[in-house]
Amino acid sequence: MERQSPKLNIVLTRKHATDLRTTWHTVYSIRGLLMPNSLMPTQWVPPPENKLKCNVDAALFVDGAGFAAVIRDHNGSFVAAKKGRLGSERDPYVAEALAVSATLTWLKEQNFNNILLESDCLNLCNAFISGSVDFSYVGLIVKQCQSIAKDIESISVSHVKRSANCVAHELARATGSMSGSEV
């Protein structure tokens, strides 16, 4: 077996990494899952007139996690909000998935529809949109979210920067000193 020089290995590794990155960008842009950072809003943008926008976020604490969801209309006026605890969860991705699940359940119970749901968790938004099969714990929560969403008329999920999700983020952080959930 012929041995390659360390310099050649580095060159081949860099080329392979570049090829993988290019493939990743191609696949995700075809699916509509990747939005260039420069195009993503940095502040909250109101929904169209016939829609409501629901921003959701999770926050981690020493003793667990909390979440918040804030609904506003096309004028940016407050419609409703919910915050609650997510038990002793310590994983950020799981907490974000549980936050979306709790929010979708609440939206369904309150008969909200025509909803644009926004989260600052890119992985969760992509998992929700892609519909790919994932048997991990988070994948099962995402599947549950998709199932709940089917019972809500006209709902879409999209990713936003944290700066465009700051109201839900701050409300989620405020759940650190509470027990239970509040509407």
C-alpha positions as CSV (number, residue, x, y, z in Angstrom):
1,M,0.0,0.0,0.0
2,E,1.4,3.4,-1.0
3,R,1.7,6.0,1.7
4,Q,0.6,9.6,0.9
5,S,2.6,12.6,2.1
6,P,1.0,14.6,5.0
7,K,0.8,17.6,2.7
8,L,-1.2,15.7,0.2
9,N,-3.5,14.4,3.0
10,I,-4.2,18.0,4.1
11,V,-5.0,19.1,0.5
12,L,-7.3,16.1,0.0
13,T,-9.0,16.7,3.3
14,R,-9.6,20.4,2.5
15,K,-11.0,19.5,-0.9
16,H,-13.3,16.9,0.7
17,A,-14.6,19.4,3.3
18,T,-15.2,22.0,0.6
19,D,-17.1,19.4,-1.5
20,L,-19.2,18.4,1.5
21,R,-20.0,22.1,2.3
22,T,-21.0,22.7,-1.4
23,T,-23.2,19.6,-1.4
24,W,-24.9,20.6,1.9
25,H,-25.7,24.1,0.6
26,T,-27.0,22.8,-2.7
27,V,-29.3,20.2,-1.0
28,Y,-30.7,22.7,1.6
29,S,-31.2,25.5,-0.8
30,I,-33.1,23.2,-3.2
31,R,-35.4,22.2,-0.3
32,G,-35.9,25.9,0.7
33,L,-34.5,25.2,4.1
34,L,-31.5,27.5,4.0
35,M,-31.8,31.2,4.0
36,P,-28.6,33.2,3.7
37,N,-27.9,35.1,6.9
38,S,-27.9,38.4,5.0
39,L,-31.5,37.9,3.8
40,M,-32.9,36.9,7.2
41,P,-34.6,39.7,9.1
42,T,-32.8,41.0,12.2
43,Q,-36.0,42.5,13.7
44,W,-39.5,41.3,14.1
45,V,-41.6,41.6,10.9
46,P,-45.4,41.7,11.1
47,P,-47.4,38.9,9.3
48,P,-49.7,39.6,6.3
49,E,-53.1,41.0,7.2
50,N,-54.9,37.7,7.3
51,K,-52.3,35.9,9.4
52,L,-51.1,35.8,13.0
53,K,-47.5,35.4,13.9
54,C,-46.5,33.3,16.9
55,N,-42.9,33.5,18.1
56,V,-41.7,30.7,20.4
57,D,-38.6,30.1,22.4
58,A,-37.1,28.0,25.2
59,A,-34.7,28.9,27.9
60,L,-32.6,26.7,30.1
61,F,-32.0,27.1,33.8
62,V,-30.1,25.3,36.5
63,D,-33.3,23.5,37.5
64,G,-34.7,22.8,34.1
65,A,-36.2,24.7,31.2
66,G,-39.1,27.0,30.3
67,F,-40.7,28.3,27.2
68,A,-42.8,31.2,25.9
69,A,-45.0,31.9,22.9
70,V,-46.2,35.3,21.9
71,I,-48.9,35.9,19.2
72,R,-49.2,39.3,17.4
73,D,-51.2,40.4,14.5
74,H,-50.4,42.3,11.2
75,N,-50.2,45.6,13.1
76,G,-47.8,44.2,15.7
77,S,-50.5,44.3,18.3
78,F,-50.4,41.7,21.1
79,V,-53.1,39.0,20.7
80,A,-52.1,36.3,23.3
81,A,-49.1,34.7,25.1
82,K,-48.3,31.6,27.0
83,K,-45.3,30.7,29.1
84,G,-44.5,27.5,31.1
85,R,-42.0,25.2,32.5
86,L,-40.7,22.1,30.6
87,G,-39.6,20.1,33.6
88,S,-36.0,19.3,34.3
89,E,-34.9,19.3,30.6
90,R,-31.3,20.3,30.2
91,D,-30.7,19.8,26.4
92,P,-31.3,23.0,24.3
93,Y,-32.5,21.2,21.2
94,V,-34.9,19.0,23.2
95,A,-36.2,22.1,25.1
96,E,-36.8,24.0,21.8
97,A,-38.7,20.9,20.4
98,L,-40.8,20.6,23.6
99,A,-41.5,24.4,23.5
100,V,-42.9,24.1,19.9
101,S,-44.9,21.0,20.9
102,A,-46.4,22.8,23.9
103,T,-47.1,25.9,21.8
104,L,-48.8,23.9,19.0
105,T,-51.0,22.2,21.5
106,W,-52.0,25.5,23.0
107,L,-52.7,27.0,19.6
108,K,-54.9,24.0,18.7
109,E,-56.7,24.2,22.1
110,Q,-57.4,27.9,21.6
111,N,-58.6,27.3,18.0
112,F,-56.0,29.7,16.5
113,N,-55.4,29.3,12.8
114,N,-53.6,31.1,9.9
115,I,-50.4,31.0,12.0
116,L,-46.8,31.8,11.0
117,L,-44.8,30.1,13.8
118,E,-41.2,31.4,14.2
119,S,-38.4,29.9,16.2
120,D,-34.7,30.8,16.5
121,C,-33.7,27.1,16.5
122,L,-32.6,26.4,12.9
123,N,-32.2,22.7,13.4
124,L,-35.8,22.3,14.7
125,C,-37.3,24.4,11.9
126,N,-35.4,22.4,9.3
127,A,-36.4,19.1,10.9
128,F,-40.1,20.2,11.0
129,I,-40.1,21.4,7.3
130,S,-38.1,18.5,5.9
131,G,-40.4,15.7,7.0
132,S,-37.4,13.3,7.0
133,V,-37.6,10.2,9.2
134,D,-35.7,10.6,12.5
135,F,-36.0,8.1,15.2
136,S,-34.1,10.1,17.8
137,Y,-35.8,11.5,20.8
138,V,-36.0,15.0,19.2
139,G,-37.1,13.4,15.9
140,L,-40.1,11.8,17.8
141,I,-41.0,15.2,19.3
142,V,-40.8,16.8,15.8
143,K,-43.1,14.1,14.5
144,Q,-45.5,14.9,17.3
145,C,-45.3,18.6,16.4
146,Q,-46.1,17.8,12.7
147,S,-49.1,15.7,13.8
148,I,-50.5,18.5,16.0
149,A,-49.9,21.0,13.3
150,K,-52.1,19.0,10.9
151,D,-55.1,19.8,13.1
152,I,-54.4,23.6,12.9
153,E,-55.7,25.3,9.7
154,S,-52.9,27.0,7.8
155,I,-49.8,26.9,9.9
156,S,-46.2,27.3,8.7
157,V,-42.9,27.1,10.6
158,S,-39.9,29.2,9.8
159,H,-36.6,30.2,11.3
160,V,-35.7,33.7,12.5
161,K,-32.6,35.2,14.1
162,R,-32.8,35.6,17.9
163,S,-33.0,39.4,17.4
164,A,-36.3,38.9,15.6
165,N,-37.5,36.6,18.3
166,C,-36.5,38.7,21.3
167,V,-40.0,39.1,22.9
168,A,-40.5,35.3,23.1
169,H,-36.9,34.9,24.2
170,E,-37.2,37.4,27.1
171,L,-40.6,35.9,28.2
172,A,-39.0,32.4,28.2
173,R,-36.2,33.6,30.3
174,A,-38.7,35.0,32.8
175,T,-40.1,31.5,33.3
176,G,-37.1,30.7,35.5
177,S,-38.8,31.9,38.6
178,M,-42.2,30.2,38.0
179,S,-43.8,26.8,38.4
180,G,-46.5,25.5,36.0
181,S,-47.7,27.4,33.0
182,E,-49.6,30.6,32.4
183,V,-51.7,32.1,29.6
